[in-house]
C-alpha cells in the first residue's frame, strides 16, 4: 500500500464509493487498459494496469481500505491526481462499454450531458459514472447519481463552504485546472479558519481570471442575451450567482459594472441596476 497515491482517483471513484461502484469502475478500466486491447504504448498499458490492479487490491479489501482511508484523514484531500501535472492523461480509444452505453443513451439522451459534465473533472470520474449505471441499471436515478458524484467530489477536494464549492465548480467548468489545484491546496492547508473571500480573491488575482466572471455570467441560463428585460426575481438570482462567484466580499460596484456592460435593466423599478439597489440585495443575502 502506497499512501502517497490516490487510489480513488486512479479508479475514477470517490472516497465514499460503495463496493459495487469500485468493482464496476475496476472491471471497465481493466478491460480498457488490457495490453492486448489498448491501442497505445504497451509499456504505458502495463503501467496503467499495474496502477489499476494496485488500487483495486487495496480498495476492494475492507481492512486495507479502512487503513488507507485512516492514513488520508477526514479533511479535504490533495487534488494532484485530478489537477496536477500528470492529471491530463487521455483515455485509450478502445472502450468496452461504448456499444452498451450507446444503446442506453438512445433512451436516455440526457445521460451524455451528465457524463460530459463529470468528465470535465476527470474522464475517469465520468467513466465510472457510465460503468456504475450499466452495472446497476438504475437509469431512472441518473441525475441524482451524477449530482451526488459531483457534490461528493467537490466536498472531498474543496471542503464544505458553499462559496468555495461554487467557485470550484466555476473553475472546473471553465477548464481552469491549475487554479482549481491552487484552490484545493489552499483549502487543504489553511483549513476553515481563513475567510473564503480572502482565498477566492487570491486565486482570482494570482491566475488573472477576473474576466472569467463575465464569461461565466453570460453562459448562465439567467440571461440569454443583452438588452433583455428581466424581473426583480430573476435579477436577484443573478446577483446571488455573482456573489457565489466573487465570494461574499463582492462589491456592489463590481456586480453593477457587469450588469451595466450587459445592458440588464430592472423592469419593475424602471431603471438600470444601480450600486444602491444591488447593495440592498447583497445585504439581504449576506445576513442570512
C-alpha positions as a printed NumPy array, in Angstrom:
array([[  0.   ,   0.   ,   0.   ],
       [  1.395,   3.369,  -1.068],
       [ -0.419,   6.099,   0.869],
       [  1.109,   8.789,  -1.362],
       [ -1.09 ,   7.549,  -4.239],
       [ -4.732,   8.475,  -4.684],
       [ -6.224,   5.061,  -5.361],
       [ -9.704,   6.528,  -5.657],
       [ -8.592,   8.88 ,  -8.414],
       [ -6.822,   6.035, -10.242],
       [-10.146,   4.187, -10.482],
       [-12.109,   7.393, -11.006],
       [-14.283,   6.85 ,  -7.935],
       [-14.881,   8.84 ,  -4.756],
       [-13.746,   8.005,  -1.222],
       [-17.406,   7.434,  -0.353],
       [-17.934,   4.994,  -3.236],
       [-19.76 ,   1.759,  -2.499],
       [-18.104,  -1.575,  -3.258],
       [-20.25 ,  -2.059,  -6.363],
       [-19.07 ,   1.281,  -7.776],
       [-15.426,   0.384,  -7.192],
       [-15.905,  -3.037,  -8.746],
       [-17.711,  -1.663, -11.805],
       [-15.044,   1.004, -12.376],
       [-12.245,  -1.544, -11.999],
       [-13.782,  -4.01 , -14.451],
       [-14.305,  -1.323, -17.082],
       [-10.802,   0.17 , -16.731],
       [ -9.138,  -3.248, -16.642],
       [-10.725,  -4.099, -19.979],
       [ -9.905,  -0.712, -21.417],
       [ -6.221,  -0.818, -20.49 ],
       [ -5.639,  -4.508, -21.163],
       [ -2.331,  -4.7  , -23.118],
       [ -3.937,  -6.874, -25.787],
       [ -6.649,  -4.284, -26.453],
       [ -5.104,  -0.925, -25.622],
       [ -4.119,   0.958, -28.778],
       [ -1.376,   2.998, -27.098],
       [  2.081,   2.13 , -25.864],
       [  2.331,  -1.382, -24.47 ],
       [  4.664,  -0.107, -21.757],
       [  2.124,   2.552, -20.772],
       [ -0.689,  -0.005, -20.807],
       [  1.247,  -2.296, -18.437],
       [  1.989,   0.668, -16.158],
       [ -1.656,   1.717, -16.072],
       [ -2.811,  -1.835, -15.431],
       [ -0.359,  -2.122, -12.545],
       [ -1.785,   1.086, -11.016],
       [ -5.367,  -0.077, -11.525],
       [ -4.693,  -3.507, -10.006],
       [ -2.856,  -1.978,  -7.049],
       [ -5.712,   0.454,  -6.391],
       [ -8.356,  -2.242,  -6.625],
       [ -6.407,  -4.615,  -4.397],
       [ -6.418,  -2.011,  -1.617],
       [ -9.921,  -0.617,  -2.065],
       [-11.701,  -3.941,  -2.573],
       [-10.474,  -5.214,   0.788],
       [-12.385,  -3.816,   3.772],
       [ -9.42 ,  -3.869,   6.159],
       [ -6.856,  -2.372,   3.76 ],
       [ -9.311,   0.284,   2.576],
       [-10.027,   1.289,   6.173],
       [ -6.293,   1.54 ,   6.877],
       [ -5.754,   3.563,   3.689],
       [ -8.6  ,   5.952,   4.491],
       [ -7.3  ,   6.449,   8.024],
       [ -3.892,   7.473,   6.688],
       [ -5.511,  10.077,   4.424],
       [ -7.566,  11.723,   7.165],
       [-11.089,  13.222,   7.062],
       [-10.275,  16.664,   5.68 ],
       [-10.008,  17.945,   2.122],
       [ -7.602,  15.76 ,   0.164],
       [ -4.844,  16.698,  -2.251],
       [ -6.24 ,  17.036,  -5.769],
       [ -2.958,  16.427,  -7.598],
       [ -4.362,  13.306,  -9.251],
       [ -7.076,  15.434, -10.847],
       [ -5.418,  18.837, -11.232],
       [ -1.665,  18.163, -11.121],
       [  0.845,  17.992, -13.975],
       [  0.128,  14.319, -14.626],
       [ -3.651,  14.635, -14.466],
       [ -4.188,  15.235, -18.16 ],
       [ -3.94 ,  11.637, -19.318],
       [ -6.332,  10.797, -22.116],
       [ -8.396,   7.619, -22.285],
       [ -7.408,   4.842, -24.712],
       [ -9.504,   4.57 , -27.855],
       [-10.827,   1.115, -27.034],
       [-13.942,   1.328, -24.887],
       [-15.625,  -1.959, -23.891],
       [-18.712,  -0.066, -22.695],
       [-19.24 ,   2.036, -25.812],
       [-21.796,  -0.212, -27.507],
       [-23.992,  -0.735, -24.437],
       [-23.721,   2.933, -23.487],
       [-24.833,   3.925, -26.971],
       [-27.977,   1.824, -26.576],
       [-28.798,   3.396, -23.209],
       [-28.256,   6.959, -24.473],
       [-30.884,   6.355, -27.194],
       [-33.487,   6.016, -24.468],
       [-31.978,   8.498, -22.004],
       [-30.329,  11.203, -24.167],
       [-29.503,  13.433, -21.175],
       [-27.011,  10.803, -19.976],
       [-24.482,  12.095, -22.494],
       [-24.567,  15.568, -20.954],
       [-24.4  ,  14.215, -17.406],
       [-21.316,  12.173, -18.255],
       [-19.753,  15.112, -20.089],
       [-20.12 ,  17.323, -17.027],
       [-18.392,  14.782, -14.778],
       [-15.693,  14.262, -17.399],
       [-14.741,  17.939, -17.118],
       [-13.414,  16.987, -13.702],
       [-11.803,  13.787, -14.957],
       [-12.646,  11.387, -17.765],
       [-12.178,   8.595, -15.209],
       [-14.921,  10.053, -12.997],
       [-17.241,  10.295, -15.988],
       [-16.332,   6.768, -16.985],
       [-17.029,   5.359, -13.523],
       [-20.485,   7.003, -13.75 ],
       [-21.033,   5.162, -17.028],
       [-19.743,   1.856, -15.643],
       [-21.828,   2.109, -12.484],
       [-25.12 ,   2.798, -14.269],
       [-24.532,  -0.02 , -16.731],
       [-23.808,  -2.317, -13.795],
       [-26.802,  -1.496, -11.575],
       [-29.304,  -0.374, -14.284],
       [-30.739,   2.467, -12.171],
       [-31.182,   4.787, -15.13 ],
       [-34.206,   6.469, -13.582],
       [-31.871,   7.836, -10.888],
       [-29.216,   9.015, -13.356],
       [-29.462,  12.7  , -12.421],
       [-29.314,  12.053,  -8.687],
       [-26.314,   9.742,  -9.14 ],
       [-24.419,  12.287, -11.266],
       [-25.191,  15.179,  -8.904],
       [-24.178,  13.123,  -5.876],
       [-20.877,  12.155,  -7.516],
       [-20.107,  15.78 ,  -8.381],
       [-21.057,  17.066,  -4.916],
       [-19.054,  14.398,  -3.113],
       [-16.048,  15.095,  -5.319],
       [-16.191,  18.819,  -4.614],
       [-16.596,  18.304,  -0.872],
       [-13.718,  15.81 ,  -0.811],
       [-11.27 ,  18.146,  -2.535],
       [-12.638,  21.602,  -1.636],
       [-14.388,  21.249,   1.722],
       [-17.97 ,  22.207,   2.5  ],
       [-18.049,  26.012,   2.339],
       [-20.71 ,  26.812,  -0.257],
       [-18.926,  29.842,  -1.721],
       [-15.733,  27.836,  -2.201],
       [-17.706,  24.967,  -3.743],
       [-19.42 ,  27.264,  -6.241],
       [-16.104,  28.872,  -7.114],
       [-14.558,  25.418,  -7.606],
       [-17.441,  24.431,  -9.894],
       [-16.86 ,  27.529, -11.996],
       [-13.095,  26.967, -12.283],
       [-13.562,  23.345, -13.336],
       [-16.363,  24.154, -15.765],
       [-14.181,  26.761, -17.48 ],
       [-11.133,  24.494, -17.581],
       [ -9.028,  26.428, -15.048],
       [ -7.492,  23.272, -13.591],
       [ -4.3  ,  24.972, -12.422],
       [ -6.362,  27.48 , -10.466],
       [ -8.539,  24.647,  -9.143],
       [ -5.404,  22.898,  -7.912],
       [ -4.345,  26.078,  -6.097],
       [ -7.815,  26.358,  -4.564],
       [ -7.611,  22.727,  -3.43 ],
       [ -4.209,  23.383,  -1.838],
       [ -5.47 ,  26.496,  -0.069],
       [ -8.458,  24.689,   1.432],
       [ -6.36 ,  21.668,   2.406],
       [ -3.55 ,  23.644,   4.036],
       [ -5.414,  26.626,   5.514],
       [ -8.476,  24.775,   6.739],
       [-11.682,  26.542,   7.758],
       [-10.076,  29.307,   9.777],
       [ -9.48 ,  31.609,   6.814],
       [-12.222,  33.789,   5.319],
       [-13.403,  32.453,   1.983],
       [-13.262,  35.936,   0.463],
       [ -9.51 ,  36.026,   1.034],
       [ -8.978,  32.659,  -0.693],
       [-11.208,  33.443,  -3.67 ],
       [ -9.688,  36.886,  -4.139],
       [ -6.148,  35.452,  -4.045],
       [ -6.916,  32.737,  -6.613],
       [ -8.649,  35.189,  -8.944],
       [ -5.737,  37.615,  -8.712],
       [ -2.961,  35.035,  -8.953],
       [ -4.36 ,  33.4  , -12.081],
       [ -5.807,  36.561, -13.603],
       [ -9.267,  35.136, -14.012],
       [-11.272,  38.214, -13.007],
       [-12.683,  38.424, -16.525],
       [-13.842,  34.826, -16.235],
       [-16.738,  36.151, -14.192],
       [-18.043,  37.949, -17.244],
       [-17.99 ,  34.897, -19.497],
       [-19.433,  32.754, -16.691],
       [-22.245,  35.238, -16.209],
       [-23.217,  35.22 , -19.878],
       [-23.174,  31.435, -20.042],
       [-25.612,  31.201, -17.139],
       [-29.188,  30.386, -18.074],
       [-30.491,  33.571, -16.474],
       [-29.5  ,  35.962, -19.304],
       [-29.802,  34.703, -22.896],
       [-28.527,  37.927, -24.474],
       [-28.161,  41.672, -23.906],
       [-30.97 ,  44.228, -23.745],
       [-33.464,  41.702, -22.428],
       [-35.793,  42.925, -19.727],
       [-35.778,  40.799, -16.609],
       [-37.892,  40.749, -13.461],
       [-36.605,  41.571, -10.   ],
       [-36.811,  37.873,  -9.113],
       [-34.554,  36.807, -11.963],
       [-32.111,  39.648, -11.369],
       [-31.965,  38.786,  -7.667],
       [-30.984,  35.265,  -8.672],
       [-28.303,  36.653, -10.971],
       [-26.866,  38.766,  -8.178],
       [-26.81 ,  35.764,  -5.848],
       [-24.935,  33.786,  -8.515],
       [-22.48 ,  36.625,  -8.901],
       [-21.921,  36.643,  -5.144],
       [-21.108,  32.945,  -5.249],
       [-18.597,  33.614,  -7.997],
       [-16.99 ,  36.66 ,  -6.396],
       [-17.366,  35.391,  -2.851],
       [-19.374,  37.17 ,  -0.191],
       [-16.885,  40.002,  -0.266],
       [-18.106,  41.103,  -3.692],
       [-18.815,  44.788,  -4.007],
       [-21.985,  46.217,  -5.473],
       [-19.769,  48.226,  -7.818],
       [-18.274,  45.057,  -9.348],
       [-21.666,  43.47 ,  -9.929],
       [-23.277,  46.691, -11.181],
       [-20.404,  47.022, -13.665],
       [-21.129,  43.623, -15.197],
       [-24.87 ,  44.332, -15.284],
       [-24.32 ,  47.697, -16.971],
       [-21.944,  46.21 , -19.542],
       [-24.576,  43.633, -20.497],
       [-27.432,  46.14 , -20.548],
       [-29.558,  44.495, -17.905],
       [-32.336,  46.853, -16.74 ],
       [-34.543,  46.461, -13.701],
       [-38.008,  46.145, -15.201],
       [-40.149,  46.677, -12.106],
       [-38.186,  49.629, -10.808],
       [-37.98 ,  51.235, -14.254],
       [-34.263,  51.855, -14.22 ],
       [-30.92 ,  50.166, -14.643],
       [-29.497,  48.323, -11.684],
       [-27.502,  50.722,  -9.546],
       [-24.998,  50.124,  -6.786],
       [-27.615,  51.172,  -4.243],
       [-30.191,  48.647,  -5.447],
       [-27.637,  45.854,  -5.61 ],
       [-26.35 ,  46.758,  -2.15 ],
       [-29.854,  46.12 ,  -0.797],
       [-29.82 ,  42.596,  -2.184],
       [-26.257,  41.91 ,  -1.058],
       [-27.185,  42.988,   2.47 ],
       [-30.162,  40.613,   2.499],
       [-28.066,  37.772,   1.065],
       [-25.071,  38.073,   3.408],
       [-27.226,  38.473,   6.509],
       [-28.793,  35.066,   6.061]])
